[in-house]
Amino acid sequence: MDLNQSYRSLVLAVAQHPSVKHLMLTRGKGFSRRFVAGDTLEEALQVVEALEADKIHAILDLLGEMVTSEEQSRQFQAEILRLIQALAAKPYPRYVALKLTQLGLDLDEALAVELMQGLLEEARKTECFVRIDMEDSPRVDATLRVYRRLREAGYTNTGIVLQSYLKRTERDLEALLPLKPAVRIVKGAYKEPPEVAFQDKRLIDGQYLVLAKKALENGLYTAIASHDPHIIGEMKRWTTERGLTPEQFEFQLLYGVRRDEQKRLAAEGYTVRAYIPYGTDWYPYLSRRIAERPENLMFVARSLVQG
């Protein structure tokens, strides 16, 4: 395991300690605003307006995951429906991301399918795209099954996410090719054991490029979701060399990360989207962001001392 993976594993493990979680929830909210747009939909929409001024589009995500009751699942669906309906009145591209564990995946796959169908029906009315995020490895099979069921039911306004650090992902991509899915390629942000996930950054990065290029070679509209300068540079070079146009792919980056790069890519004519999370259940998301870069840990430590 390289130093980057060791750091990430350590941070994700420490983040689960009750005293650390309590400290972050009580004193870390100020730091969370670096990566989270706000507690409310209204705050998130204000962030979207500012990004649109720089020709950067938004992916809106109501934070929350792994609900424990059908009632909670239906409450999440109601809030995401409100988000989709709020976007209907806006002039810019409409794009929402969600996790199936928000919609009861761990309780009943059929429930997750039912609630997703309701969301996609509403999204059709407003030309809103709904991206299903990929979660940790025990939930990959169920997530892919739900996605397949939705596509087979005729829903084309949804896409899937594939994680390059999972050893299974290239096979998953190949199995999905007949569906011509809209794919989003990410490295992966969960703590995974070496049996299922690559632990070396060089292998993860190399596999990322394999997946992104294979998706594009097979005509899939591909979201290149990475902040890595090498990956962005290589994909710009490769797509230009292959004669691919900006209409065939896009770059996606996280809100609060490499903002200047987002502006540069947009100014160069690429489609750029910023992933904008909002909501009160921000701690799991923030933990994964801190685990990505040691610099983020320094930011949060300074915030806790000052705040």
N, C-alpha and C positions, 0 to 999 in steps of 0.2 A: 504494500500500500504506500503510495507516495505521500509527500507532506500535505498536499492540498486535500487529499481524501482523509488523511488522519485528522487534520484540523476540522473538517466538516463533520466527521463522525463524533469527535469530542464535543463540539458545540451542540449538535443535535441531542446527544445523550445528556449533557448538562442542562439543556433547556427544559427537560422533562422533570427536573428536580422541583418539588413543591415550593421550596423557599426561593429558588431562582424565578420560577413562574410568578410567584406573588410579588416579588420585587419589580419585575418587569411590568406587570399589570398595574401596579400602583404608581410607579415612577418612570416607566419607559414610554408612556403614551406620546410624549413630545417627540421622541426619536422616531416612533412609528410613522409619524407624518412625513418622514422622508420617503417612505415607500407606500403608504396608504393614504388615499385621497381624503378620507374623512369617515365619520360614523354614519353619515346619511347619504341617500341618493342625491339630494339637492347639492351637497358639498361636492360629490363626485362629478355632477354635471357641470359645475363651475370649472373644475379642472379640465374637463373635456373642451369647454369653450376656449380656454387659454391655449391648449395644444393645437386646436384646429387653426388658430391664428398663425401657427408655424407650419401648417400643412401636415401635421401629424394627427392621424386618426386614433380612435380609442377602442380598446377592448374593455368593457365594463364587467366587473366580477364582484358579486355580493359574497363577501367572505363567510365561510362556514363549511363544515365538513363532518362526516361521520355522525349523523343524527341518530337518536336512539328510540324514536317513536314515529308512528305514521302521522300523528298530529304535527310534530315538528317538520316532517317532510312536506306536508301540505302547506304549512306556514311559509316555508322557503319557496315553494312554488308560487304562492300568492305574491311574495315580495319580488320574485324574478319577473312575474307577469307585470307587476307595477313598473319595473324597470323597462321592460320591452314597450309597454304602453307610453311611458314617458319619452322614450327615444323616438316614438312615432311622430312627434311634433317637431323634431329637430331636422335641420336640412343636411346634416352630414351623415356619412355611412354609419349604419346601425350594426353593432357587433357585441355579442354577450358571451361570456364564458361561465361555465359552472362545473361543479363536481357532482358526479352521480350519487355520492354518499350524502349530499345535501337532500337528495330526493328519495332516500330510503333504500339505496342499493344493498346495504348490509342487512336490511330487514327482509326485503322481498324484491327480486329482480322485476317481477311483473308490476309492482308499484312504481319502480323507477321508470319503466317503459311508459306506463300510463301517464305519469306526471310530465315526462319529457314530451309525449305526444301533445298534451295540452299546451305546453310552452311553444312547441314548434308550430302548432296551428295558429297561435296568436302571432308568432314571429313571421309567418307567411304573409299575414295581412299588411305588415309594415316593412317587408323586405329586410328583415333582421336576420343575421346569421348567428347561429348558436354553436359555440365550440364546446365539445365535451373534453374537459381536462383529464389527463391520466393521473392516477393516484399511485400508491405504493404497489409493489409487485403482487401481493396476495389478491389485489382487486383488478388486475389487468384482464384476466380472462372474462370476468363478469362485465367489465366495461366494454370490451370488444363485442361480447354477445349482444348487449343492449344496443350498441351502435349498429350492428348488423341488422337487428330486428327493425330499427327505425329506418334504415336505408331500404330494406326490403318492403317496408310499408309505404314507400314512396317519398320519404322526407329527404330532400336534397339540400335543405338549408341548414345542415349540420355537418360538423367535421370532427376529427379525432386528433389526439396528440400521441406521439411516439417518443420514447425516451432512449437516447443513445447509450446510456450506461447499462441498460438491461441486456443480457446476453441473448435473449430471445427475440429482440426487436426486429432484426433483419428478416427473420422468418415471419413475424407478424405482418411486416410491410408487404412481403411477397404474397401472403394469403389475402391481403386486402386489395391488391391491385385490380382484380376484376370489378370491384365496386367503384373504381376511379375516385377514391375519397379525397377530400381537401384535407391535407395533413399539416400538422404543425410539428416540427422537429425541435426537441429540447434535449439538453444533456441529462436532466433528472436531478431532483432536489431532495429525495427522501434517503434516509439511512437504510441501506440494503446490504445483505451479507454477500461475501465473495462468491458464494455458490450461484447467485443469480445476477450479480452486477459486476462489471469491471470496476476495479479499484484504482487503476492507474490513469491519470489525467490524459496521458498521450493516447492510450487505447480508446478512451471515451471520446476524445476529440477526433481521432481517426475514424471511429465508427460513425460519428456525427456526419462527417463529410460523405462517407459511403452512403448513408441513408438519404441525405438531402439530394445528392446527385442521382441516386437510383430513383427517387420519387420524381424528380424532374425529367429524367430520361424516359420515364413511363407516362409522361403527360399529366402528372398530378399537379394541381395548383398547390404550391408548397410555401408554408410560412417558415422562414428561417429565423428561429427564435434563439438568439444568442447575443451576448455582449462581447464575445471573444474577438479581438481585433484580427487574429489570424483567420478565424472561420469566416468573418464578414468579408475580409479581403480576398480570401480564396474563392468564396462563392461569387463575389463580384467579378473576379477574373474569369472563373470557369463559365459563368452564364454568358459573359460577353464573348468569350472564345467560341461557345456553342451557338451563338446567335439568338439566345433567348431574350425576350423582351420583358420589361418590368410588369407587363400584364400577366405574366406566367408565374410570378412568385412575389413575395414581399418579405420585408424585414420586420421582426417584432422584437421589442425591447421592453423592459420593465419600467414602470413609472418610477422616477427618481434615480435611475441608473443611466449613466452616459448620455445625459441630455444633449450635449453638444453634438454627439455622434448621430442622435436621432434627427436633429436639425440638418446636419450635413447630408445625410442620406436622402432626406426629403427634398433638399435643395438640388440634389443630383438627379432627381426625377424618379426615385424609387418610391413605391408604396411603403409607408412606415406606419406601424401601429404601436402604441404604448399600452401595455397591460395595466389597467387602472383598477386596483382592488379598493373596496370600501366596506364599511360595516364595523360592528363592535367586536366581532370574533376575529381579531387581528393577530393574536399571539402565535398560533401555529405558522401562519404565513411569514410573520416577522422573523421567527426562529430560523426558517429556511433561508431567508435573505441574509441574516447575520452569518450563517454557516457557509455562505458562498465565498466570502472574502474576509480575510483578517482585518482589513481596513474598516469594515462595517462593525466589527467587534469594538474597535477603538472609538468609533463614533458613539456607540451605545454606552460604553463605559464613561465617556465624557458627559453624555447626557444625564446619566444617573448621578454622577458626582455634582453636576450643576443644578439638577432639578429636584 
